[in-house]
């Protein structure tokens, strides 16, 4: 197991610290990891229809071969699965099988599976073991690190959930090779975000390697993609270690997300992927920052240029502004009725503002309209 090609990143949280292991072929090592944690024999392997044929059935067979009693639960793909009703239905299925507290949920998939399976693991018997195996780039660099679990509510995204840390997050770089380009792009938006909010050298690295990265071919450039993932996972782990429950520092991870989530919601979670919406949210946030004289137009252009070179769109179809503002007002980051915006001042630096005038938010959103 002490393979030199494994990079281990630690999330430090007192008695709930855990490793994030990054390497190739790590999915095949899952039985060894479970043995090391001395978990119970029942494993609830939660995945979706897209991932099951790629990795789900394979993982089920290698765990079964090690005498684990595996229940493979396959749900449809997509954000719509993150509902309270779905979580209840899945808990019904699991509880019928009489789990014990030392049994495990394995979340095999992207951010949706990570959020939903993590939420279920936290509720079952007040918490059973959780192992995150993110197969999407978004899951690997963001969604499946840090213990945020949630389902969506009709009034907004991720409004029902809790912080529940896994025992381990396993990032198998081989999973990148089966991802379609739009999935790689979706995760790439979050990687750019880390560059903007805290990691100047990562942002510079993306700029310097933009021609290769924008091919979205991890098989051709494995060293570059490994660097992007390890850097981002280290950034996320560091933020979570210092502020698990989003008292301050962790809020910076929401750069581009307040308007991004509103865009996802306004077009009913189908028109724009999470990554596309976040990219648009970052562009709108830059517009706000420039207007407030927090950021220079040159920095804003640099961010927008990078996102454009990565193939992100910069416009959205016009809709009534209330369709964006309503979900923003029920956002988790609202404090004392004021929306808190994470605004970048320069590459690698942010500030949090709760005094952004509504008119400015409206004009930033309108600036995206075609």
N, C-alpha and C positions, 0 to 999 in steps of 0.2 A: 504493500500500500504506500510505502514511502517512495513513490515514484518521483524522480527529479523533475518530471514535466508537470507536476502538480504545483500550482501556486496556491498557498493557503492565506486567506485574509481573515482576520478575526473581528467579530463584533463583540465589543467588551461591555457586558451588562451584569456586573456582579455575579450572582449565582446562575444567571441565564445566558452567559456568554456562549457563543458557538462559532464554528468555522464556516467559511465559504471556501469550498475547494473548486479551483478552476483547472481544467485539463481536458484531454481528449479521451473518449471512451469511458468516462466515469460512471455512466449509467450501469455498465456491466459490473461495477464494483459495489452496487447498492447492497447486496446481501452481506458483504463484509462490513460495510458501515453499520448496518442494522445489528449485526452480531456484536460489533464493538460497543454499541449502546445498550446491549442486553435487553432488547425490547421483547414484548410478548409476541406470540406466534401469529396473531391475526393482523393482516395488513389490508387496509382499505385503499386501493389504488384508484384515485380519481383522475380521470382524463376526459378528453373530448373526442368527437368523431374524426377529427383531422389527425390527431396525435396517436390514437389507439392503433391504427394499422402500422404506423411508423415505429413506435416504441412501446406502446402499451402492452400488446400481446407478448412481445419479446421479454419485457420486464416481468410480466406475470409468470412466464415459464421459468426464468432464471431464479425468481424468488421461490416458486413452488418446488423447484429442484433442490432448494436448500431447506425444505420442509416448512416453509411459511404457508399459512392458510390465506390465500389471496382472494379478495373480492374485487374484481375489476368493475368499476362503475364508469360507464361511458355516457357523457351528456352531449347534447348538440353544441356546436361551436358558437361563440359570439357573446357580446356584452349583455344581451337580453337574458342570459342564463343567471346573471348575478341578481336574483330576486329572493326575497324572504320566503316566498312560497317554495321555490326550488330548494333552498337550504333546508326547509322543513321536510320536504319529500326525501331528500338525501339522508337526513338524520333518521327518518322513519326506517329507511332501508338498512342503515348501519345498526340501529338499536335492536332491530329484529334479530340480528346475528349475535346479540349478547357480547358486545365488546367489553374488555376489561381495561383498567386505567393504563396499563403498560402496553396496550396495543397501539397501532400507528396508522395515521393517515399519510399517504404519500401523494403529494400534489404534482402531477406530471402534465405540464402544459404551459401556457402563457400566463399573462397577468390575471385573466379572468379566472382560470382554474386555481391559481395561487391564492387569490382573494377569497374565492368561494370555499375551497377545500380548507384553507386556514381558518376561516370563520367556523366551519363545521367542527374542525378539530378542537377549537377553543370551547365550543358549547357542549360537546359530547362528554358526559361524565365530568363536567367542569374542566375539561382539558385532557386530551390524550396526546401522545407523541405526534409531532408534525415534522415531515421531511419535505423540503422544497426541491423539486427537480425542474427548474424552468427550462422550457424548450424554445421559447421565443427570445429574441434579442431584448425586447422590452422587459420581459421577466428577468432575464439574466443581469441586466444593468440597473434595474430599478424595482419593479413591482414585487419580486420575490425575495427582496432583501429588506430586513428591518421590521418585520412582524406586523405590518398593517394588514388587517383582514377586513372585508366588508362586503355588503351587498348594496345594490342601489335602491332608491325609493322613488316614488313618482315625483317627489319635489326636488330630487337632486341625486347626484352620484355619490356613492360610498357613504351615505348618511347613517347606515346601521352597521356597526362593526366594533372591533376592539383591537387592542395591541396584543398580539400573541406570537411569541418568537418560536421559530422552528428549532429543532435540535441541530439542524445542519441544512445548508443550502449547497447543492451540487450543481456546478455549471459545466456541462459537457459541451465542449466547443464543436464536437461533431454535429450537434443539433443545428448549427448554423447552415450546414450544407444542404439541409432539406427545406430551408425557409424560402418562400417566395420573396421577390424583391420588395414588395409593399410591406412585408413584415420586417425586413431588415431596415427599411426606411423608418418604420414606426419606432423602432428602438433607437435609431440614429438621432432622432429629435431629442431624446433624453440625454444621449451622450454629449450633444452640442450644449444642452442645458448645463451639464456639469462644468463644461469648459467656461461658459459665461459666468456662472455663479461663484466658482471657487478655484478653477484649475486652468490658469492661463496657459501652462505648457501643453495641456491637452488640447485646448482650442488652437494653439499654434500648430500642434502636430496634425490636427485635422486639416487645417489650411495647407500645410506643407505636402500632405499626402492626398489632397482632394481628388486628383485625377484617378488614383487607384481606388480610393474609398467609394467614389461615385459610380464605379463599375458594379458595386454590390456583389462581389464575388469572393467570399471568404476562403474558398478552396484555393484560389489563385494567390491570395495574399494573407495566409494564415497568421503571419507574425504581426501584421498591422491590426487585424481584427482581434487577436488575443490582447494586444496592447490597449485597444479601445475598451475592451470588456474589463480587463484587470484594473485599469485606471479608474473607470467609472464605478466598479464594485468597491474599490478602496475608498473612493470619495463618499459613496453612500454609507459604507460601514462606519467611516469616521464620523459622519454627521449623526447617524443613529446612536453610536456609542456615546456621543456627547449630549444628545437630546432625544431620548427614545420617544417621548410622548408629545413632541412638537410644542414645547414651551417657548422656543425662540429660534434657535439655529436651524432646526429641521424645517421650519417654515420656508427657508430659502429654497428648498427643493421644489416649492410650488411656483417658481418663476415660469411664467407663460401658462400656468395651469388654470388660473382663475377665469381668464377669458377663454382659454382652451376648453375647459369643461363646459362653459356656457355655449360654445360653438357646437360641441358634441351634442348637448341637450337640445339646442335650438333646431338642429337638423335631425332630431330623434335617432341618435346613435346608429347611423348607418351610412350617412353621406361621407363623413370624414373619419378616418381612423384616429385613434388617440394621438399618435405621433404627428399626423397632419394638423390636428387641432392645436396641439401644443406648439408646433412651429408657427402657426398663425397667431397664437396667443403671445408668443415671444416677440413677433413683429409688432403686434399692437402695443405690447408693454414698452417696447423701445420707443414707439411714437409718443407714449405718455411721458417717458423719461426725458425725451428731447424737449417736449413742450414745457416740462417743469424745470428745464435746465440742469437736470441731474446727469444727463449723458450728452456727449457731443454728437452731432449728426454723423460724423466720421465713424464713430464706434457703432452706431445704429446701422449704417450702411455695411459695415464689415460683417455684422451678424446676419443681416438680410442677404448679403451676397453669398455667404457660406451656405445658408439654407437653400437659396436658389440653385447653387451649384450641386447640391445634394438632391435636387429634383423636387423640392417642396413647392407647392403653389403658394401664391401670396394674395389671392383674392377669394372671396366667397360670394354666393348669390345674395342679393339684398333681401332682408326680412325685416318685419317691424322690430324696433330696438327692444321692446318689452320682452321679446322671446329670448333675448340674451340677458337682460337685466334681472328678470325674475329668478332664474336659477342662480345667478350670482348672489342675490340677496339671501338665499338659504345655504350658501356655501359654508363649509365647516370652518373657514378662516375668518368668518365675520365675528367681530368683537364689539360689544356695546352698539350693535346695529350698524357698525361701519365696516365696509369691505377693506380688508388689509391686502395691499398690493406689494408683491416683491418686485422691486425695480432694480435693474442693473445700472450701475453708475459707470463702470468700465469693465473690460474683460477680466473676470476673476473677482469682482466685487459687487455686492448688492446692498440695498437698504430697504427697510420695510416702511411703507407709508399707509396711514389710514385716513389721509386728508386729500385723496385724489377726487377732485370735483366730478360729479356725475356727468356733467356736460363733456368733460374731457374723456371720460370712459366711452361715452356715446360717440364722440368724434373719432376716437381710436378705432372703434368697431366699424364705424362708417367708412373709415379710410381703407378698410379691407374690401368693401363692396365693389363688385365689378362695375 
